[in-house]
Amino acid sequence: MQTPLFLILFLIALTSLCDTINQLFLKSTIDSLNFQPTFNILKILKFIWRLVRIPRLWIGFIFSVISLCIWLFVLSKSDLNFAFSADSMHYIFIALASGLILKEHISRLRLVGTLVIVLGIILVSL
């Protein structure tokens, strides 16, 4: 029995949503540390120690693992070229989340590009 297209698209959207949540947690974690790149090994190790002690980092990783599990199921039920094209939804989710949650500026050109991605997802889904 073939898995319904609606279910596959829902699961792809869910994995994209989990990826987006992961990225939001990672971004907020790194921003909270005021990261300054350096080539001093001691400072790098101290930074890594501070980083791994922040719960948001681990929450982000949990969402990443959930996304991976869903994605593996999707790959077992659909063609890679379809699934990977439809997975471009994460570009849309990231653009929306970065504007709404992180209050980042989204230029008109980037908004148009995101809308073109939406159109492409619709065409691939048909």
KELUM-381120 format. One record per residue (C-alpha): residue number from 1; x, y, z. Coordinates in pm, 1 decimal, padded with zeros to 6 digits. Layout:
@n = NUM | xx = X | yy = Y | zz = Z
...
# end
This chain:
@n = 1 | xx = 00000.0 | yy = 00000.0 | zz = 00000.0
@n = 2 | xx = 00136.7 | yy = 00338.4 | zz = -00102.0
@n = 3 | xx = 00165.4 | yy = 00617.3 | zz = 00157.4
@n = 4 | xx = -00073.6 | yy = 00906.4 | zz = 00078.1
@n = 5 | xx = 00088.7 | yy = 01219.1 | zz = -00066.6
@n = 6 | xx = -00077.7 | yy = 01435.4 | zz = 00197.5
@n = 7 | xx = 00088.9 | yy = 01234.1 | zz = 00476.1
@n = 8 | xx = 00429.9 | yy = 01257.6 | zz = 00308.6
@n = 9 | xx = 00393.7 | yy = 01635.3 | zz = 00266.0
@n = 10 | xx = 00279.1 | yy = 01670.1 | zz = 00626.8
@n = 11 | xx = 00581.3 | yy = 01474.6 | zz = 00751.0
@n = 12 | xx = 00816.6 | yy = 01678.8 | zz = 00533.9
@n = 13 | xx = 00662.6 | yy = 01997.5 | zz = 00675.3
@n = 14 | xx = 00704.6 | yy = 01853.5 | zz = 01025.4
@n = 15 | xx = 01071.7 | yy = 01776.3 | zz = 00967.4
@n = 16 | xx = 01119.9 | yy = 02128.2 | zz = 00828.5
@n = 17 | xx = 00948.5 | yy = 02270.7 | zz = 01135.4
@n = 18 | xx = 01176.0 | yy = 02067.3 | zz = 01364.7
@n = 19 | xx = 01479.7 | yy = 02191.3 | zz = 01168.7
@n = 20 | xx = 01357.7 | yy = 02548.8 | zz = 01207.1
@n = 21 | xx = 01309.4 | yy = 02510.6 | zz = 01582.5
@n = 22 | xx = 01657.1 | yy = 02357.9 | zz = 01601.9
@n = 23 | xx = 01807.3 | yy = 02656.8 | zz = 01420.1
@n = 24 | xx = 01624.2 | yy = 02904.0 | zz = 01644.5
@n = 25 | xx = 01761.7 | yy = 02732.9 | zz = 01956.3
@n = 26 | xx = 02113.9 | yy = 02721.6 | zz = 01811.9
@n = 27 | xx = 02100.2 | yy = 03088.2 | zz = 01709.4
@n = 28 | xx = 01973.2 | yy = 03202.2 | zz = 02048.8
@n = 29 | xx = 02239.1 | yy = 02990.7 | zz = 02220.8
@n = 30 | xx = 02529.6 | yy = 03131.4 | zz = 02023.9
@n = 31 | xx = 02395.7 | yy = 03487.2 | zz = 02051.7
@n = 32 | xx = 02376.8 | yy = 03453.0 | zz = 02430.9
@n = 33 | xx = 02751.7 | yy = 03383.8 | zz = 02446.4
@n = 34 | xx = 02865.2 | yy = 03688.7 | zz = 02248.7
@n = 35 | xx = 03093.8 | yy = 03464.7 | zz = 02040.5
@n = 36 | xx = 03422.8 | yy = 03615.5 | zz = 01922.0
@n = 37 | xx = 03624.6 | yy = 03391.2 | zz = 01685.8
@n = 38 | xx = 03978.0 | yy = 03325.5 | zz = 01807.4
@n = 39 | xx = 04267.9 | yy = 03094.4 | zz = 01735.6
@n = 40 | xx = 04366.0 | yy = 03056.4 | zz = 02100.7
@n = 41 | xx = 04307.5 | yy = 02689.6 | zz = 02187.6
@n = 42 | xx = 04246.1 | yy = 02764.5 | zz = 02556.2
@n = 43 | xx = 03978.5 | yy = 03022.6 | zz = 02472.7
@n = 44 | xx = 03819.8 | yy = 02781.1 | zz = 02225.2
@n = 45 | xx = 03801.7 | yy = 02506.9 | zz = 02488.3
@n = 46 | xx = 03653.0 | yy = 02748.4 | zz = 02743.2
@n = 47 | xx = 03397.1 | yy = 02858.1 | zz = 02485.7
@n = 48 | xx = 03303.0 | yy = 02497.3 | zz = 02406.4
@n = 49 | xx = 03266.4 | yy = 02423.5 | zz = 02778.6
@n = 50 | xx = 03035.3 | yy = 02724.4 | zz = 02820.9
@n = 51 | xx = 02841.8 | yy = 02622.7 | zz = 02509.9
@n = 52 | xx = 02771.3 | yy = 02261.6 | zz = 02609.3
@n = 53 | xx = 02639.1 | yy = 02374.2 | zz = 02948.6
@n = 54 | xx = 02350.9 | yy = 02569.6 | zz = 02793.0
@n = 55 | xx = 02027.0 | yy = 02366.3 | zz = 02785.9
@n = 56 | xx = 01900.1 | yy = 02542.9 | zz = 02471.1
@n = 57 | xx = 02181.1 | yy = 02381.3 | zz = 02274.3
@n = 58 | xx = 02067.0 | yy = 02034.9 | zz = 02379.5
@n = 59 | xx = 01702.0 | yy = 02117.0 | zz = 02310.1
@n = 60 | xx = 01808.5 | yy = 02218.1 | zz = 01959.5
@n = 61 | xx = 01990.5 | yy = 01887.5 | zz = 01918.8
@n = 62 | xx = 01681.2 | yy = 01698.3 | zz = 02033.0
@n = 63 | xx = 01474.5 | yy = 01868.1 | zz = 01762.0
@n = 64 | xx = 01746.9 | yy = 01780.3 | zz = 01513.1
@n = 65 | xx = 01727.6 | yy = 01411.5 | zz = 01608.0
@n = 66 | xx = 01346.0 | yy = 01417.3 | zz = 01585.5
@n = 67 | xx = 01375.1 | yy = 01574.5 | zz = 01241.8
@n = 68 | xx = 01623.0 | yy = 01307.0 | zz = 01133.1
@n = 69 | xx = 01392.0 | yy = 01026.2 | zz = 01245.3
@n = 70 | xx = 01095.8 | yy = 01174.2 | zz = 01058.0
@n = 71 | xx = 01313.2 | yy = 01234.8 | zz = 00752.2
@n = 72 | xx = 01431.8 | yy = 00874.0 | zz = 00744.3
@n = 73 | xx = 01069.8 | yy = 00759.1 | zz = 00751.0
@n = 74 | xx = 00986.4 | yy = 00999.7 | zz = 00466.1
@n = 75 | xx = 01278.0 | yy = 00864.9 | zz = 00261.4
@n = 76 | xx = 01152.8 | yy = 00511.2 | zz = 00315.8
@n = 77 | xx = 00812.1 | yy = 00604.8 | zz = 00172.2
@n = 78 | xx = 00888.9 | yy = 00845.5 | zz = -00114.1
@n = 79 | xx = 01134.3 | yy = 00923.8 | zz = -00391.1
@n = 80 | xx = 01441.7 | yy = 01121.3 | zz = -00288.5
@n = 81 | xx = 01404.3 | yy = 01379.4 | zz = -00565.8
@n = 82 | xx = 01047.6 | yy = 01457.5 | zz = -00455.7
@n = 83 | xx = 01120.2 | yy = 01456.1 | zz = -00082.1
@n = 84 | xx = 01431.6 | yy = 01670.8 | zz = -00112.9
@n = 85 | xx = 01253.4 | yy = 01925.7 | zz = -00332.3
@n = 86 | xx = 00958.7 | yy = 01946.9 | zz = -00094.5
@n = 87 | xx = 01199.0 | yy = 01975.9 | zz = 00200.0
@n = 88 | xx = 01278.5 | yy = 02323.7 | zz = 00071.1
@n = 89 | xx = 00993.2 | yy = 02428.6 | zz = 00300.2
@n = 90 | xx = 01253.2 | yy = 02483.5 | zz = 00568.2
@n = 91 | xx = 01368.7 | yy = 02793.2 | zz = 00374.4
@n = 92 | xx = 01019.7 | yy = 02934.7 | zz = 00415.6
@n = 93 | xx = 00998.9 | yy = 02843.9 | zz = 00784.0
@n = 94 | xx = 01343.8 | yy = 02990.7 | zz = 00856.5
@n = 95 | xx = 01258.4 | yy = 03315.8 | zz = 00676.2
@n = 96 | xx = 00932.4 | yy = 03349.9 | zz = 00869.3
@n = 97 | xx = 01083.7 | yy = 03253.2 | zz = 01204.7
@n = 98 | xx = 01385.9 | yy = 03479.5 | zz = 01169.2
@n = 99 | xx = 01157.7 | yy = 03772.5 | zz = 01091.3
@n = 100 | xx = 00885.3 | yy = 03701.6 | zz = 01347.6
@n = 101 | xx = 01081.2 | yy = 03549.8 | zz = 01636.3
@n = 102 | xx = 01435.6 | yy = 03682.5 | zz = 01597.1
@n = 103 | xx = 01316.7 | yy = 04019.3 | zz = 01459.9
@n = 104 | xx = 01565.9 | yy = 04001.7 | zz = 01172.6
@n = 105 | xx = 01509.9 | yy = 04218.0 | zz = 00865.5
@n = 106 | xx = 01381.8 | yy = 04030.9 | zz = 00559.0
@n = 107 | xx = 01440.9 | yy = 04228.5 | zz = 00240.4
@n = 108 | xx = 01185.3 | yy = 04239.7 | zz = -00039.1
@n = 109 | xx = 01417.9 | yy = 04045.5 | zz = -00266.9
@n = 110 | xx = 01451.7 | yy = 03769.5 | zz = -00007.3
@n = 111 | xx = 01073.0 | yy = 03766.6 | zz = 00037.0
@n = 112 | xx = 01026.7 | yy = 03730.5 | zz = -00340.5
@n = 113 | xx = 01283.2 | yy = 03449.1 | zz = -00342.9
@n = 114 | xx = 01094.1 | yy = 03272.9 | zz = -00065.8
@n = 115 | xx = 00769.3 | yy = 03303.4 | zz = -00261.7
@n = 116 | xx = 00943.5 | yy = 03151.8 | zz = -00566.0
@n = 117 | xx = 01046.0 | yy = 02858.9 | zz = -00345.0
@n = 118 | xx = 00681.2 | yy = 02816.0 | zz = -00242.6
@n = 119 | xx = 00580.9 | yy = 02810.0 | zz = -00608.0
@n = 120 | xx = 00850.2 | yy = 02551.1 | zz = -00680.6
@n = 121 | xx = 00730.4 | yy = 02330.6 | zz = -00395.0
@n = 122 | xx = 00376.4 | yy = 02344.7 | zz = -00530.7
@n = 123 | xx = 00493.7 | yy = 02253.6 | zz = -00881.0
@n = 124 | xx = 00704.9 | yy = 01963.0 | zz = -00755.5
@n = 125 | xx = 00415.2 | yy = 01836.4 | zz = -00542.6
@n = 126 | xx = 00183.7 | yy = 01821.5 | zz = -00841.4
# end
